[in-house]
Amino acid sequence: MIFPTRLALLTAAALTLASAGAAQAPGLSQAERREGAAANPQLTAQFGGAYPGPQAAYVRSVGRRIAMQSGLAARPDDYTVTLLNSNINNAFAIPGGYVYVTRQLVALMNDEAELAFVLGHEVAHVAARHADKRAKRSGLAGLGAAILGAVTGSSVIGNLAGTGAQLYSLNYSRSQEREADSLGVRYLARAGYDPAASADILAELGAQTNLEARLSGQGGKAPAPWLSTHPANAERVAEVRRQAAALGKSGATNRDAFLDAIDGMAYDDDPAQGIVQGTRFRHAGLGLAFDAPPGFALQNSPSAVNGSKQGAGRFTFGGGRVAGTDLAAYARTVWQGLGATTPELRARRINGVDALIGQTRVQRSDGAIDASVIAYQFGADSFYHIVMLAPANGLPVFAPLIESVRRLGPADAAATRGRRVKVVRVAAGDTVASLAARMAYDDDRMARFTILNGITAATRLVPGSRVKLIVAG
């Protein structure tokens, strides 16, 4: 999280595709190119920007190779393939030849063919005019607010910053996802890759999704963005595996080239956007810290930190530098941005920081929700805030959060380190258990390691083979 941003996302016009069938797509029109170019900067920024490492060029080359199989353009340079500096598992494409994948999802993959399938799946959505059909069905001008509002029925929650774009690819139907899978498998085979890789990455992503949901206290039931509207994952894996086998082709996986490329790539949070460690958030660059209440799961993004606990509530932390204002004016601006009248504000001083807090009640057909905003002034032009939402009379759950917001001391700032991917060779005597113990986590190291490498706890590792670790640094 750096600063709050409000993303207009894409207008309906930016998602209008030229007429195309799934089997034979047309070339990119000049209108599509203009529309994609207009949407690209904001969309890229909302996902943390383009990843600056050398992996970006590698992903771009694979993406252009697979995208050419769709028939959407005449030259590889017609595609803009971006590796996003994001800590969520997601990939998507928009008209005009713009294709995106997050570094977090790339790190989960185990070879180049898996990367090619994910990118091909997204290109297939464009080739099959899925975005056009989606836009005609519902309109996309207010996508971010519509998604969040659907969750809560409240304009207060519906306008929380920082999550709309992260959920960009949630609105395809299951039949559209199946069609994109089928086209992705065909693109893979045409490009000379092993089509069986398509099922492998889907299985790995499903396992990672279940792990993350379990770690966040959601019982393994919460879908990742890239799986949310897809068919049940076991069914999907089986169908894609069947289609790949029916092609009767094998091909390249380019595993070593892939592992060479991603070695050293950032994983989880980017320290420049702050670090989540369990229920703790630390941002050395901004010099601030807070601790979420027990049981709350945190999700960091370039624009905000979001926390939630099923049945208890959710919150969003955001802010940054705002010149020419004071704490009261800043607090009123936050309330206005939420579409609510500013309630009475009470002054507090918390950990040496001036703060103003207010709350209101939002009536819904199925009951009431209490909403509260606390604004903090860290400096002459430095302001932060928390928007908190809970069932009626449930706001006290956020008391530990409110009281924990503080300036980050030098020692804590120095200890705030990110994680990265490290590719290692299996040595004689190494086991799944011994390598899992080297993962830079305090919990579930075995599950994290096996899912990351597409293996099981019973896998017998071959000395000299290569595996991925997540390490500090």
C-alpha atoms as one frame of an Amber mdcrd trajectory, in Angstrom:
protein
   0.000   0.000   0.000   1.357   3.424  -0.934  -1.431   5.902  -1.603  -5.174
   5.509  -2.119  -6.246   5.676  -5.725  -9.664   5.627  -7.308  -9.613   3.697
 -10.537 -12.198   4.483 -13.148 -11.249   1.018 -14.474 -12.553   0.742 -17.990
 -15.416   2.397 -19.730 -17.788   0.229 -21.669 -16.161   1.593 -24.806 -12.790
   0.277 -23.684 -14.221  -3.203 -23.609 -15.853  -3.149 -27.035 -14.366  -5.770
 -29.336 -14.538  -6.106 -33.065 -16.896  -8.835 -34.231 -15.184 -12.211 -33.943
 -15.836 -15.896 -33.590 -13.872 -18.088 -31.215 -12.414 -20.223 -33.984 -11.146
 -17.400 -36.197 -10.494 -13.990 -34.663  -9.927 -10.783 -36.624  -6.958  -8.495
 -36.499  -6.780  -5.729 -33.930  -8.537  -2.587 -35.082  -7.185   0.899 -34.552
 -10.148   1.612 -32.263  -9.247  -1.377 -30.100  -5.653  -0.261 -29.909  -6.679
   3.233 -28.794  -9.114   1.873 -26.216  -6.583  -0.543 -24.764  -3.874   2.119
 -24.672  -6.202   4.461 -22.770  -7.088   1.847 -20.157  -3.630   0.316 -19.730
  -1.902   2.937 -17.520  -4.563   3.011 -14.807  -5.076  -0.727 -14.832  -1.346
  -1.390 -14.572  -0.957   1.120 -11.737  -3.790  -0.421  -9.726  -1.931  -3.740
  -9.739   1.321  -2.278  -8.412   2.760  -1.249 -11.745   4.897  -3.277 -14.114
   7.407  -5.536 -12.385  10.865  -4.025 -12.948  12.943  -7.205 -12.879  14.454
  -9.111 -15.837  11.566 -11.570 -15.640   9.367  -9.018 -17.414  11.111  -9.503
 -20.765  10.837 -13.283 -20.468   7.107 -13.185 -19.715   6.603 -10.750 -22.576
   8.289 -13.079 -25.061   6.206 -16.088 -23.971   3.006 -14.050 -23.978   3.563
 -12.719 -27.478   4.365 -16.189 -28.783   1.166 -17.707 -27.434  -0.989 -14.700
 -28.303  -0.008 -15.002 -31.949  -1.842 -18.335 -32.042  -5.189 -16.540 -31.656
  -5.005 -14.750 -34.988  -5.768 -11.420 -33.320  -2.812  -9.563 -34.811  -0.179
  -9.806 -37.504   3.005  -9.315 -35.468   4.155 -10.210 -31.936   4.769  -6.502
 -31.322   1.033  -5.958 -31.631   0.731  -7.323 -28.077   1.662  -5.543 -24.867
   2.333  -8.279 -22.304   2.905  -7.017 -18.769   4.241  -8.797 -15.697   2.476
  -7.029 -12.826   4.098  -6.283  -9.479   1.192  -7.813  -7.573   1.008 -10.316
  -4.726  -2.241 -11.964  -5.831  -2.765 -14.865  -8.224  -4.375 -13.298 -11.267
  -4.138 -12.878 -15.030  -6.344 -11.058 -17.538  -6.415  -9.397 -20.947  -8.196
  -6.396 -22.435  -8.885  -5.358 -26.026  -6.081  -3.820 -28.017  -3.609  -6.644
 -27.404  -2.984  -5.968 -23.680  -2.250  -9.106 -21.645  -1.362  -9.193 -17.939
  -0.162 -11.725 -15.373   0.950 -11.144 -11.786   4.365 -12.164 -10.509   2.664
 -14.116  -7.711   0.884 -16.363 -10.209   4.037 -16.767 -12.303   5.961 -17.933
  -9.224   3.387 -20.675  -8.653   4.090 -22.118 -12.109   6.709 -24.796 -12.742
   7.508 -24.452 -16.424   7.105 -22.223 -19.455   4.230 -24.235 -20.879   2.135
 -23.509 -17.777   2.836 -19.792 -18.216   1.874 -20.014 -21.885  -1.454 -21.660
 -21.044  -2.451 -19.010 -18.500  -1.639 -16.210 -20.944  -3.339 -18.080 -23.785
  -6.478 -18.551 -21.687  -6.705 -14.787 -21.208  -6.084 -14.027 -24.871  -8.873
 -16.497 -25.651 -11.353 -14.377 -23.674 -10.596 -11.516 -26.044 -10.637 -13.676
 -29.172 -14.029 -15.107 -28.214 -15.498 -11.645 -27.509 -16.271 -12.534 -23.893
 -15.605  -9.019 -22.608 -17.949  -7.593 -25.236 -20.716  -9.948 -24.177 -20.096
  -9.124 -20.539 -20.249  -5.380 -21.188 -23.543  -5.716 -23.064 -24.985  -7.763
 -20.219 -24.192  -5.454 -17.323 -22.115  -2.409 -18.279 -18.718  -1.806 -16.696
 -18.425   1.883 -15.942 -18.780   1.300 -12.189 -17.220  -2.135 -11.966 -15.286
  -1.633  -8.740 -18.230  -0.214  -6.811 -20.625  -2.736  -8.297 -18.529  -5.674
  -7.127 -18.118  -4.382  -3.606 -21.683  -3.129  -3.392 -22.955  -6.555  -4.388
 -21.155  -8.000  -1.405 -22.688  -5.629   1.098 -25.599  -3.777  -0.440 -24.138
  -0.590   1.002 -22.691   2.435  -0.767 -20.397   2.897   2.218 -18.787  -0.471
   1.627 -19.262  -0.275  -2.092 -16.866   2.647  -2.301 -14.025   1.204  -0.252
 -10.818   1.922  -2.134  -8.243  -0.550  -3.261 -10.011  -3.763  -4.183 -12.018
  -3.155  -7.344  -9.246  -3.651  -9.864  -7.821  -6.626  -8.005 -11.110  -8.348
  -8.809 -11.135  -7.266 -12.432 -11.518 -10.694 -14.008 -14.394 -12.015 -11.904
 -17.280 -11.502 -14.283 -16.900 -14.146 -16.967 -19.489 -16.911 -16.974 -18.555
 -20.529 -16.439 -19.299 -21.350 -20.059 -16.977 -18.544 -21.157 -14.253 -19.881
 -18.853 -14.650 -23.366 -20.365 -14.371 -21.911 -23.854 -11.229 -19.981 -22.890
  -9.751 -23.171 -21.445 -10.406 -25.054 -24.681  -8.903 -22.319 -26.826  -5.936
 -22.025 -24.467  -5.180 -25.741 -24.817  -5.285 -25.433 -28.614  -3.043 -22.350
 -28.596  -0.578 -24.272 -26.426  -0.356 -27.155 -28.898  -0.078 -24.827 -31.906
   2.837 -23.005 -30.286   4.720 -26.277 -29.746   4.168 -26.573 -25.997   3.006
 -29.659 -24.130  -0.783 -29.200 -23.827  -0.809 -31.309 -20.645   0.694 -28.313
 -18.829  -2.734 -26.663 -18.925  -4.162 -29.088 -16.368  -1.018 -28.946 -14.231
  -1.223 -25.208 -13.550  -4.964 -25.398 -12.879  -4.382 -28.113 -10.283  -1.558
 -26.128  -8.674  -3.635 -22.976  -8.543  -6.576 -24.825  -7.034  -4.356 -26.246
  -4.299  -2.818 -22.824  -3.595  -6.270 -21.255  -3.421  -7.429 -23.792  -0.859
  -4.276 -23.278   1.204  -4.672 -19.503   1.259  -8.327 -19.772   2.206  -7.483
 -22.142   5.037  -4.689 -19.908   6.308  -7.074 -16.943   6.307  -9.643 -18.880
   8.334 -12.102 -19.399   5.497 -12.049 -23.180   5.577 -10.570 -23.628   2.117
 -13.689 -22.333   0.397 -12.733 -18.870  -0.821 -11.706 -18.693  -4.483  -8.699
 -16.802  -5.782  -9.479 -14.091  -8.343  -8.436 -16.278 -11.266 -10.731 -19.130
 -10.167 -13.748 -17.295  -8.812 -16.174 -17.829 -11.665 -14.554 -20.905 -13.105
 -16.133 -24.354 -12.970 -15.306 -26.437  -9.892 -11.572 -26.930 -10.107 -11.504
 -30.768 -10.015 -14.029 -30.845 -12.871 -12.092 -28.215 -14.763  -8.744 -29.989
 -14.394 -10.237 -33.281 -15.574 -11.860 -31.686 -18.629  -8.736 -29.782 -19.645
  -6.624 -32.910 -19.181  -9.057 -34.827 -21.417  -8.884 -32.172 -24.123  -5.090
 -32.062 -23.985  -4.869 -35.848 -24.328  -7.334 -35.832 -27.243  -4.947 -33.650
 -29.237  -2.502 -36.540 -29.257   0.461 -34.190 -29.096   3.360 -33.687 -26.776
   5.642 -30.707 -26.784   8.117 -28.553 -24.912   7.797 -27.466 -21.300  11.054
 -25.466 -21.146  11.249 -26.034 -17.396  14.910 -25.110 -16.991  14.539 -21.884
 -18.961  11.522 -20.976 -16.852  13.262 -21.677 -13.535  16.316 -19.725 -14.662
  14.071 -16.782 -15.504  12.121 -16.574 -12.247  15.053 -17.189  -9.886  15.267
 -14.156  -7.599  11.829 -12.745  -8.457   9.925 -11.024  -5.626   7.220 -13.023
  -3.859   4.345 -11.935  -1.609   4.409  -8.222  -0.701   6.728  -5.686  -2.257
   8.471  -3.831   0.623   7.867  -0.594  -1.291   4.149  -1.239  -0.751   4.500
  -2.430   2.853   4.729  -5.939   4.280   1.984  -8.095   5.779   3.237 -10.570
   8.370   0.280 -12.543   9.685  -1.977  -9.917  11.277   0.751  -7.266  11.284
   1.400  -4.565   8.683   4.702  -2.693   8.456   5.707  -0.021   5.954   9.309
   1.071   6.382   9.122   3.714   3.647   6.142   5.467   5.219   7.294   4.764
   8.770   4.012   3.326  10.004   2.667   0.108  11.459  -0.557  -1.435  12.702
  -1.834  -4.790  13.933  -5.146  -6.287  12.836  -7.413  -7.915  15.426  -6.849
 -11.655  16.004  -8.347 -13.828  13.296  -8.455 -11.112  10.638  -6.867 -11.927
   7.275  -4.958  -9.110   5.579  -4.606  -8.421   1.857  -2.143  -5.769   0.791
  -2.452  -3.836  -2.469  -0.751  -0.792  -3.978  -3.587   1.466  -2.827  -4.791
   0.044   0.487  -4.598  -2.744   3.037  -7.822  -4.706   3.432  -8.670  -6.920
   6.388 -11.626  -9.194   7.040 -12.916 -11.883   9.340 -15.995 -13.869   8.459
 -18.927 -12.807  10.598 -16.939 -10.079  12.366 -16.388  -7.368   9.771 -13.903
  -5.830   7.399 -11.691  -2.777   7.213  -9.598  -0.801   4.746  -6.490   1.198
   5.686  -5.329   3.895   3.278  -3.908   7.375   3.078  -0.820   9.320   2.092
   0.352  12.870   1.574  -2.313  15.546   1.138  -1.146  19.142   1.036  -3.196
  22.135   2.140  -5.597  20.435   4.519  -6.033  19.616   8.198  -7.181  16.522
  10.069 -10.848  17.515  10.266 -11.042  18.358   6.563  -9.300  15.103   5.685
 -11.769  13.089   7.794 -14.722  14.818   6.131 -13.238  14.057   2.709 -13.040
  10.352   3.550 -16.685  10.289   4.669 -17.768  12.153   1.559 -15.842   9.701
  -0.594 -17.845   6.907   0.993 -21.116   8.598   0.049 -22.068   9.244   3.665
 -22.796  12.348   5.746 -19.978  13.093   8.153 -21.114  12.176  11.680 -19.924
  13.800  14.896 -16.137  13.417  15.126 -14.399  12.710  18.439 -10.785  13.710
  19.007  -8.268  11.095  20.184  -4.534  10.926  20.684  -3.182   7.451  19.994
   0.491   6.529  20.379   1.386  10.201  20.095  -0.671  10.651  16.917  -3.697
  12.967  16.655  -6.856  11.227  15.421 -10.553  11.866  14.773 -13.158   9.095
  14.871 -16.834   8.928  13.951 -19.408   6.271  13.202 -22.788   5.790  11.576
 -25.322   3.019  10.973 -26.345   1.811   7.520 -29.775   0.181   7.261 -30.182
  -2.766   4.897 -33.069  -5.044   4.107 -31.417  -7.879   6.037 -30.290  -5.814
   9.009 -28.012  -2.970  10.013 -24.288  -2.445   9.479 -22.225  -0.094  11.617
 -19.552   1.930   9.834 -16.729   3.879  11.437 -13.862   5.983  10.116 -10.808
   7.058  12.078  -8.378   9.537  10.536  -4.788   9.982  11.752  -2.384  12.870
  11.173   1.218  11.634  10.985   2.726  14.927   9.806   1.913  18.366   8.465
   0.689  16.883   5.175   0.612  13.150   6.005  -2.769  11.567   6.750  -4.085
   8.003   7.029  -7.468   6.510   7.760  -9.268   3.263   8.510 -12.775   2.506
   7.263 -14.359  -0.197   9.450 -17.598  -2.093   8.881 -19.251  -4.611  11.164
 -22.674  -6.049  11.998 -24.747  -3.828  14.288 -22.951  -3.237  17.601 -19.892
  -5.082  16.304 -17.443  -2.185  15.949 -15.647  -2.911  19.280 -13.853  -5.756
  17.465 -11.703  -3.059  15.839 -10.501  -1.489  19.107  -7.110  -3.289  19.010
  -6.602  -2.132  15.421  -7.389   1.498  16.217  -5.045   1.526  19.194  -2.192
  -0.169  17.303  -1.624   2.441  14.590   1.763   4.010  15.277   4.998   5.277
  13.836   7.427   2.513  12.923  10.660   2.542  14.894  14.098   2.168  13.248
  14.624  -1.406  14.489  11.246  -2.583  13.206  11.806  -0.764   9.913  15.152
  -2.500   9.425  13.544  -5.879  10.116  10.830  -5.331   7.493  12.041  -7.528
   4.645  10.308  -9.029   1.665  10.518 -12.535   0.208  11.796 -13.842  -3.101
  11.898 -17.004  -5.191  15.088 -19.027  -4.943  15.698 -21.992  -7.268  17.970
 -24.659  -5.747  19.280 -28.061  -6.773  18.304 -31.052  -4.692  21.376 -32.369
  -2.884  22.025 -35.955  -1.804  20.084 -36.512   1.404  17.566 -33.726   0.750
  13.930 -34.645   1.320  10.654 -32.850   0.860  10.594 -32.235   4.618  14.139
 -30.869   4.824  13.620 -28.482   1.919  10.199 -27.380   3.198  11.860 -26.427
   6.480  13.824 -23.785   4.547  10.691 -21.890   3.470  10.606 -18.358   4.958
   7.353 -18.820   6.837   6.318 -19.620  10.389   3.400 -21.830   9.386   2.443
 -24.590   6.942   5.882 -24.858   5.380   5.216 -28.345   4.043   2.015 -27.344
   2.261   3.561 -24.151   0.936   6.587 -26.001  -0.455   4.747 -28.915  -2.049
   2.096 -26.754  -3.693   4.717 -24.307  -4.957   6.532 -27.188  -6.662   3.526
 -29.236  -7.805   4.551 -32.263  -5.733   3.297 -34.155  -2.677   4.828 -34.890
   0.715   5.511 -38.433  -0.512   7.437 -37.328  -3.619  10.927 -38.798  -3.804
  13.232 -36.020  -4.897  16.026 -36.802  -7.351  19.454 -35.363  -6.515  20.398
 -32.760  -9.096  16.801 -31.840  -9.908  15.624 -28.290  -9.231  12.949 -26.973
  -6.895  11.690 -23.565  -5.793  11.969 -22.095  -2.309  10.592 -18.868  -0.907
  13.312 -17.159   1.112  13.763 -13.861   2.932  15.664 -11.066   1.295
